[in-house]
Amino acid sequence: MVLEFAHLLGQAAAQGTGLFDGSQNGPLDAAGWAGFLNTHFMLNSLGAFVLATVLGALIGFHPMTPRTVDTLTEVEMPKVYIMYAFVSAVIGVTVREFGMVIGVVVFGIGGLIRFRTDTGSTRDTGRLIAVTLTGLIAGLGLPHLAVITAVFEFVLIWVFDSRPACRVRIEQMPHERLADSANAYRGALEGRGCRIISERRSFVKNRVDFVFRLPRTGSRDTLHTALLSVPMELHGEIDWEIE
């Protein structure tokens, strides 16, 4: 990826035409701090971000998606779709303002992030790219767009992480009362305001898996205490996983 980026830069510089026309002979024109006075551009940029977010959410939270959710990664994928739609909108606005040269720069940065950075999840990769773009935009002399991008990203993360996804596995449940035990644990979760996304029961392994979202004011400790309140004859071993 990085080699392709370098090759593309070399070709454009040698030919003196193409992506860099009008850009390589001098510094890029930047609005600077005066850009905050350009309310028309700021509102248009904000509108593009909102539209991209809504369209990304439309696909990410498709009504058929919950039917196939089984893991925390699958639960969090709609957020990833929205974040990448937002990142793409930021790139589009920046390219429209400065030209295709910025698209090539972002292409190179994206290659470095994708192949040289281990964030552990696609969600964190999306945030890393968004933060990188914010810094790039600030460096290009568009502080007003950088501020809009950072604030919009902050709001997205606030909304996404207000109700994190969790998975709890209840094992070694009483085989003869597996259904009663699963219902008791489900009731304990729902009683604490959790929204159950999926439930998988295994009568062979005497266990049940719940994937759900924490309530906004809840915590794992309070839920764990609630699960321990299930009658002893229905008890199982509790194993947590939080995204």
C-alpha positions as CSV (number, residue, x, y, z in Angstrom):
1,M,0.0,0.0,0.0
2,V,2.7,2.5,1.0
3,L,4.8,1.5,-2.1
4,E,1.8,2.2,-4.4
5,F,1.3,5.6,-2.7
6,A,5.0,6.5,-3.3
7,H,4.9,5.3,-6.9
8,L,1.8,7.4,-7.5
9,L,3.5,10.5,-6.0
10,G,6.6,9.9,-8.2
11,Q,4.6,9.6,-11.4
12,A,2.6,12.7,-10.7
13,A,5.7,14.7,-9.8
14,A,7.6,13.5,-13.0
15,Q,4.7,14.3,-15.3
16,G,3.8,17.6,-13.7
17,T,0.1,16.8,-14.5
18,G,-2.8,15.0,-13.0
19,L,-3.7,15.0,-9.4
20,F,-1.3,17.8,-8.5
21,D,-2.1,20.3,-11.2
22,G,-2.0,23.8,-9.6
23,S,-1.0,22.5,-6.2
24,Q,2.7,21.5,-6.4
25,N,4.0,24.9,-7.4
26,G,3.2,26.6,-4.2
27,P,1.5,26.3,-0.8
28,L,-2.1,25.4,-0.7
29,D,-4.5,28.3,-0.1
30,A,-6.0,27.9,3.3
31,A,-8.7,29.9,5.1
32,G,-6.9,29.9,8.4
33,W,-8.7,31.2,11.5
34,A,-10.8,33.4,9.3
35,G,-12.6,30.3,8.2
36,F,-14.8,30.5,11.3
37,L,-16.5,33.4,9.7
38,N,-17.5,31.3,6.7
39,T,-20.7,30.0,8.2
40,H,-22.0,28.8,4.8
41,F,-19.1,26.4,4.4
42,M,-19.4,25.3,8.1
43,L,-23.1,24.6,7.7
44,N,-22.6,22.7,4.4
45,S,-19.8,20.6,6.0
46,L,-22.0,19.8,9.0
47,G,-24.9,18.9,6.7
48,A,-22.6,16.5,4.8
49,F,-21.5,14.9,8.1
50,V,-25.1,14.5,9.3
51,L,-26.2,13.0,6.0
52,A,-23.3,10.5,5.9
53,T,-24.1,9.5,9.5
54,V,-27.8,9.0,8.8
55,L,-27.2,7.0,5.7
56,G,-24.5,4.9,7.5
57,A,-27.0,4.3,10.3
58,L,-29.7,3.3,7.8
59,I,-27.4,0.5,6.6
60,G,-25.8,-0.4,9.9
61,F,-29.1,-0.7,11.8
62,H,-31.0,-2.5,9.1
63,P,-34.0,-4.2,10.6
64,M,-32.8,-7.6,9.5
65,T,-29.4,-7.3,11.2
66,P,-30.4,-8.4,14.8
67,R,-31.4,-11.8,13.4
68,T,-27.8,-12.7,12.6
69,V,-26.1,-11.1,15.6
70,D,-24.2,-13.6,17.7
71,T,-21.0,-11.9,18.9
72,L,-20.0,-8.6,20.4
73,T,-18.1,-7.8,17.2
74,E,-21.3,-8.2,15.1
75,V,-23.2,-6.0,17.6
76,E,-20.6,-3.2,17.3
77,M,-20.4,-3.3,13.4
78,P,-23.3,-0.7,12.9
79,K,-21.2,1.8,14.8
80,V,-18.2,1.0,12.6
81,Y,-20.3,1.6,9.5
82,I,-21.4,5.0,10.8
83,M,-17.9,6.0,11.8
84,Y,-16.5,5.1,8.4
85,A,-19.3,6.9,6.6
86,F,-18.4,10.0,8.7
87,V,-14.7,9.6,7.9
88,S,-15.5,9.4,4.2
89,A,-17.6,12.5,4.4
90,V,-14.7,14.3,6.1
91,I,-12.4,13.2,3.3
92,G,-14.9,14.3,0.7
93,V,-15.2,17.8,2.2
94,T,-11.5,18.2,2.4
95,V,-10.8,17.0,-1.1
96,R,-13.5,19.4,-2.4
97,E,-11.8,22.2,-0.6
98,F,-8.2,21.4,-1.5
99,G,-8.4,19.1,-4.5
100,M,-7.3,15.5,-5.2
101,V,-3.9,16.0,-3.8
102,I,-5.4,15.6,-0.3
103,G,-7.1,12.4,-1.5
104,V,-3.7,10.9,-2.3
105,V,-2.3,12.0,1.1
106,V,-5.2,10.4,2.9
107,F,-4.7,7.3,0.8
108,G,-1.2,7.0,2.0
109,I,-2.1,7.7,5.6
110,G,-4.8,5.1,5.4
111,G,-2.3,2.5,4.2
112,L,0.0,3.2,7.1
113,I,-2.8,3.0,9.6
114,R,-4.2,-0.2,8.1
115,F,-1.0,-2.1,7.9
116,R,1.3,-0.6,10.5
117,T,-1.1,0.1,13.5
118,D,-2.6,-2.7,15.6
119,T,-5.6,-1.1,17.3
120,G,-7.2,-4.5,18.2
121,S,-10.6,-3.7,16.6
122,T,-12.2,-2.1,13.6
123,R,-14.0,0.4,15.9
124,D,-10.7,1.7,17.3
125,T,-9.3,1.8,13.7
126,G,-12.2,4.0,12.7
127,R,-11.6,6.4,15.6
128,L,-7.8,6.5,14.8
129,I,-8.5,7.4,11.2
130,A,-11.0,10.1,12.2
131,V,-8.5,11.6,14.7
132,T,-5.7,11.5,12.1
133,L,-7.9,13.4,9.6
134,T,-8.7,16.0,12.3
135,G,-5.0,16.6,12.7
136,L,-4.4,16.7,9.0
137,I,-7.2,19.2,8.4
138,A,-5.9,21.4,11.2
139,G,-2.4,21.3,9.7
140,L,-3.9,22.2,6.2
141,G,-5.1,25.5,7.6
142,L,-8.8,24.6,8.1
143,P,-9.2,25.0,11.9
144,H,-12.9,25.6,11.6
145,L,-13.4,22.2,9.7
146,A,-11.1,20.5,12.2
147,V,-13.2,21.8,15.1
148,I,-16.4,20.7,13.5
149,T,-14.9,17.2,12.8
150,A,-13.6,16.8,16.3
151,V,-16.9,17.9,17.9
152,F,-19.0,15.7,15.6
153,E,-16.7,12.7,16.4
154,F,-16.9,13.5,20.1
155,V,-20.7,13.4,20.0
156,L,-20.7,10.1,18.0
157,I,-18.4,8.4,20.5
158,W,-20.6,9.8,23.4
159,V,-23.7,8.3,21.8
160,F,-22.0,5.0,20.9
161,D,-20.4,4.4,24.3
162,S,-23.3,5.5,26.5
163,R,-24.8,1.9,26.2
164,P,-21.9,-0.5,25.6
165,A,-22.5,-4.0,24.4
166,C,-21.8,-6.9,26.7
167,R,-21.9,-10.6,26.6
168,V,-22.5,-12.8,29.6
169,R,-22.2,-16.6,29.5
170,I,-23.9,-18.7,32.2
171,E,-22.4,-22.1,32.4
172,Q,-22.9,-25.3,34.5
173,M,-26.6,-24.6,34.8
174,P,-28.9,-27.3,36.2
175,H,-29.6,-29.5,33.2
176,E,-33.2,-30.4,34.3
177,R,-34.1,-26.8,34.8
178,L,-32.1,-25.1,32.0
179,A,-35.1,-23.2,30.6
180,D,-36.2,-21.9,34.1
181,S,-32.6,-20.9,34.8
182,A,-32.2,-19.0,31.5
183,N,-35.5,-17.2,32.1
184,A,-34.4,-16.2,35.6
185,Y,-31.1,-14.7,34.3
186,R,-32.9,-13.0,31.5
187,G,-35.4,-11.5,33.9
188,A,-32.5,-10.3,36.1
189,L,-30.9,-8.5,33.2
190,E,-34.1,-6.9,31.9
191,G,-35.1,-5.9,35.4
192,R,-31.9,-3.8,35.5
193,G,-32.8,-2.0,32.2
194,C,-30.7,-4.1,29.9
195,R,-31.8,-4.5,26.2
196,I,-31.3,-8.1,25.2
197,I,-30.0,-8.3,21.6
198,S,-29.6,-12.1,21.3
199,E,-29.9,-15.2,23.5
200,R,-28.3,-18.5,22.6
201,R,-29.2,-21.6,24.7
202,S,-27.2,-24.8,24.6
203,F,-29.0,-27.8,26.2
204,V,-26.0,-30.0,25.4
205,K,-23.5,-27.8,27.2
206,N,-25.9,-26.6,29.9
207,R,-25.3,-22.9,29.2
208,V,-26.9,-19.8,27.8
209,D,-25.3,-16.7,26.2
210,F,-26.8,-13.3,26.4
211,V,-25.6,-10.3,24.2
212,F,-27.1,-7.1,25.5
213,R,-26.6,-3.4,26.0
214,L,-26.0,-1.9,29.4
215,P,-28.4,0.8,30.6
216,R,-27.0,4.3,30.6
217,T,-26.7,4.5,34.3
218,G,-25.8,0.8,34.9
219,S,-22.5,-0.9,35.5
220,R,-21.2,-4.4,35.3
221,D,-20.8,-4.7,39.0
222,T,-24.5,-3.8,39.7
223,L,-25.6,-6.3,37.0
224,H,-23.3,-9.0,38.4
225,T,-24.9,-8.5,41.8
226,A,-28.3,-8.8,40.2
227,L,-27.3,-12.1,38.5
228,L,-26.1,-13.5,41.8
229,S,-29.6,-12.8,43.2
230,V,-31.0,-15.6,41.1
231,P,-32.3,-18.5,43.3
232,M,-29.5,-20.9,44.2
233,E,-31.3,-23.9,42.6
234,L,-31.0,-22.1,39.2
235,H,-27.5,-20.8,39.6
236,G,-24.7,-21.2,37.1
237,E,-21.1,-19.9,36.5
238,I,-21.0,-16.3,35.2
239,D,-18.5,-15.3,32.6
240,W,-18.4,-11.6,31.3
241,E,-17.1,-10.0,28.1
242,I,-17.5,-6.3,27.5
243,E,-16.6,-4.5,24.2
